[in-house]
Structure formats: structure tokens, C-alpha cells
């Protein structure tokens, strides 16, 4: 019998004023993925699909390592959506064959008189058929453990988002403004007349 675990996490981030609005930054989903996950654990499969190799997770006495394929895309208004499109559990084949993961989330910018804010939410659901002796564990204990594990995964992602996203946005703005400055200056280089 399958057991279902769920967790949700919301986030709200005040965006510091920059010369380039964050909506332009958010139109590049791969930057968001890189802000959420360590680069060494990401493989880009297509323009919008990324394979994320998560760190091993301990559930009861099992150690599982999920690999999740995520589709991440941006709308023209700067709203970013993410949705899981595949998952594999490394290490325990029995669970891999009886495991389903559904992750959906969004991050959207909105304007206030005090500036721009980002608001987002992620919903994670896992269904798994556990082998003996885990399937004999009382359901409330299983659900509390599983829900707690999913909540900790989403909390880790939220913390990384809070710290990495704004830092990456600042770096991106800085590199964009430097490129523009170099581009502007290159047309005004003096022509030296050497005789």
C-alpha cells in the first residue's frame, strides 16, 4: 500500500533596487536553478529541463538519493514556474520502482510603493510503497517522518534561494552594466595617427 507525504513552503523576498529590474534576470531560468542547487549536482538536459541530483536522504534506516528532472520556465512577465517531470531513486531499486514525486512551484515579482518583492510557493508530494518491515510501522509515525523529511528539503531550498538568488542577481546586474559600459566606450576609442 502506498504512503503519501506532502510539504509546502512559501517565500517572500524584498529585492534591493538595482539598475536592471529583476524581471529581466528571472527570464533566465538556468540562473534560478544555479541559485537553488550546487552546480556540481545539475545537468542541463534541454533549454528548460534540468536533472538535479539531490544529496542522500535518511528515511528511518534507509538512505535514498533522489535524482529529479525539473522543467523550469519563465513567462514574459518574469514569473518563473517549476515542475518535476521525472524522478529516479538511486540505491534502493525496490523503492525506485514504487516511488512517485510531484513538485510544483512558482516565483513571481510584484511591485509595491517600497520596491519590488518576490513571492513564491513550492508544493512537494511523494507517494511510495515501502518494503517490509517499514510497511508495518504505524501510519501516523511514517507520515510524520516523511512529511518532516520533505519539509526539511523544501526549507533547505528556501534558505538557499534567500541567500543565493539576490547575490547572483547582484552579480548578474554588475556584469551586465560592465558589458554595457565596455560596449559604450569601445566606440569612443581615440584613433591614433602614427607617422
C-alpha positions as CSV (number, residue, x, y, z in Angstrom):
1,X,0.0,0.0,0.0
2,X,1.4,3.4,-1.0
3,X,2.0,6.1,1.6
4,X,1.7,9.7,0.7
5,X,3.9,12.5,2.1
6,X,3.4,16.2,1.5
7,X,5.0,19.5,2.3
8,X,4.6,23.1,1.2
9,X,6.9,26.1,1.6
10,X,6.2,29.8,0.9
11,X,8.8,32.5,0.4
12,X,8.8,36.3,0.2
13,X,11.9,38.3,-0.7
14,X,12.5,42.0,-0.7
15,X,14.6,42.9,-3.8
16,X,17.1,45.7,-3.4
17,X,16.9,48.4,-6.0
18,X,19.3,47.7,-9.0
19,X,19.8,49.5,-12.4
20,X,18.2,46.5,-14.2
21,X,14.8,45.2,-12.9
22,X,14.8,41.6,-11.5
23,X,12.2,40.7,-14.1
24,X,15.0,40.6,-16.8
25,X,17.1,38.4,-14.6
26,X,14.2,36.0,-14.0
27,X,13.7,35.4,-17.7
28,X,16.8,33.1,-17.5
29,X,15.6,30.0,-15.6
30,X,19.0,28.4,-15.6
31,X,20.2,31.2,-13.3
32,X,17.5,30.3,-10.8
33,X,18.4,26.6,-11.0
34,X,22.0,27.5,-10.3
35,X,21.0,29.7,-7.4
36,X,18.9,26.8,-5.9
37,X,21.3,23.9,-6.4
38,X,25.1,23.4,-6.3
39,X,26.4,23.5,-9.9
40,X,28.1,20.1,-9.4
41,X,24.7,18.5,-8.9
42,X,23.0,19.9,-12.0
43,X,22.9,18.5,-15.5
44,X,21.1,20.6,-18.2
45,X,19.0,18.2,-20.4
46,X,17.4,20.9,-22.6
47,X,16.7,24.6,-22.5
48,X,14.0,24.2,-19.8
49,X,14.8,20.8,-18.3
50,X,17.4,20.2,-15.6
51,X,18.4,17.0,-13.8
52,X,19.1,17.7,-10.1
53,X,21.0,15.1,-8.1
54,X,20.0,15.6,-4.5
55,X,22.1,14.7,-1.5
56,X,21.3,11.3,0.1
57,X,18.4,11.5,2.4
58,X,17.9,9.3,5.5
59,X,14.4,8.0,6.0
60,X,14.0,5.7,9.0
61,X,17.1,3.4,8.4
62,X,17.0,3.8,4.6
63,X,19.4,6.0,2.7
64,X,17.9,7.2,-0.6
65,X,19.3,9.6,-3.2
66,X,16.6,11.1,-5.5
67,X,17.5,12.4,-8.9
68,X,14.8,14.8,-10.1
69,X,14.2,16.1,-13.6
70,X,12.7,19.6,-13.4
71,X,11.2,21.7,-16.1
72,X,11.9,25.4,-15.2
73,X,10.4,28.1,-17.5
74,X,9.7,31.8,-17.3
75,X,6.7,33.8,-18.6
76,X,7.3,37.2,-20.3
77,X,6.1,38.9,-17.1
78,X,9.0,37.4,-15.1
79,X,7.1,34.7,-13.3
80,X,9.1,31.5,-13.1
81,X,7.4,28.1,-12.8
82,X,9.0,24.8,-12.0
83,X,7.5,21.3,-12.2
84,X,9.0,17.9,-11.8
85,X,8.9,15.8,-14.9
86,X,10.7,12.7,-13.8
87,X,12.4,11.1,-10.8
88,X,14.7,8.2,-10.0
89,X,15.8,6.9,-6.6
90,X,19.4,5.7,-6.6
91,X,20.4,3.0,-4.2
92,X,17.2,1.1,-3.5
93,X,15.6,-0.4,-6.6
94,X,12.5,-1.7,-4.8
95,X,11.6,1.9,-3.8
96,X,12.7,3.3,-7.2
97,X,10.0,1.2,-8.9
98,X,7.4,2.2,-6.4
99,X,8.1,5.9,-6.0
100,X,6.4,9.0,-7.4
101,X,7.4,12.6,-6.8
102,X,5.4,15.6,-7.8
103,X,7.0,19.1,-7.2
104,X,5.3,22.3,-8.4
105,X,6.3,25.8,-7.7
106,X,6.4,29.4,-8.8
107,X,8.3,32.6,-8.1
108,X,6.7,35.9,-9.2
109,X,7.8,39.5,-8.9
110,X,5.4,42.2,-7.8
111,X,5.7,46.0,-7.3
112,X,5.0,47.9,-4.1
113,X,5.5,51.5,-3.4
114,X,8.5,50.5,-1.4
115,X,10.0,48.5,-4.2
116,X,9.9,45.0,-5.8
117,X,9.3,41.8,-3.9
118,X,9.4,38.2,-5.0
119,X,6.7,35.9,-3.8
120,X,6.8,32.1,-4.3
121,X,5.5,28.8,-3.2
122,X,6.5,25.2,-3.7
123,X,4.4,22.1,-3.1
124,X,6.0,18.7,-2.9
125,X,4.2,15.4,-2.8
126,X,5.8,11.9,-2.7
127,X,3.9,8.6,-2.9
128,X,5.9,5.5,-2.1
129,X,5.3,1.9,-1.4
130,X,7.6,0.9,1.4
131,X,9.0,-2.6,1.8
132,X,8.8,-4.7,5.0
133,X,9.5,-4.0,7.8
134,X,8.8,-0.3,7.1
135,X,5.3,-1.0,5.9
136,X,4.5,-2.4,9.4
137,X,5.3,0.9,11.0
138,X,2.1,2.7,12.2
139,X,0.9,5.1,9.5
140,X,1.0,8.3,11.7
141,X,4.7,7.7,12.5
142,X,5.5,7.1,8.8
143,X,3.6,10.2,7.7
144,X,5.2,12.4,10.4
145,X,8.7,11.2,9.5
146,X,8.1,11.5,5.7
147,X,6.4,14.9,5.9
148,X,9.2,16.2,8.2
149,X,11.8,15.0,5.7
150,X,10.0,16.7,2.8
151,X,9.6,19.9,4.8
152,X,13.4,19.9,5.6
153,X,14.2,19.5,1.9
154,X,11.9,22.5,1.0
155,X,13.4,24.5,3.9
156,X,16.9,23.9,2.6
157,X,15.9,25.0,-0.9
158,X,14.2,28.1,0.6
159,X,17.3,29.1,2.6
160,X,19.5,28.7,-0.5
161,X,17.1,30.8,-2.5
162,X,17.1,33.5,0.1
163,X,20.9,33.7,0.2
164,X,21.9,32.8,-3.4
165,X,19.3,34.4,-5.5
166,X,19.9,38.1,-4.6
167,X,23.7,37.5,-4.6
168,X,23.5,36.1,-8.1
169,X,21.1,38.8,-9.2
170,X,23.6,41.5,-8.0
171,X,26.5,39.7,-9.8
172,X,24.4,39.5,-13.0
173,X,23.5,43.2,-12.9
174,X,27.1,44.1,-12.3
175,X,28.3,42.0,-15.2
176,X,25.6,43.4,-17.5
177,X,26.4,47.0,-16.6
178,X,30.1,46.4,-17.1
179,X,29.5,44.9,-20.5
180,X,27.3,47.8,-21.5
181,X,30.0,50.3,-20.2
182,X,32.6,48.5,-22.3
183,X,30.4,48.4,-25.3
184,X,29.7,52.2,-25.0
185,X,33.3,53.1,-24.5
186,X,34.6,51.0,-27.4
187,X,33.0,53.3,-30.0
188,X,34.8,56.3,-28.5
189,X,38.4,55.0,-28.6
190,X,40.7,57.6,-29.9
191,X,42.3,57.0,-33.3
192,X,46.0,57.4,-33.1
193,X,47.7,58.8,-36.1
194,X,51.2,57.5,-36.0
195,X,53.6,58.8,-38.7
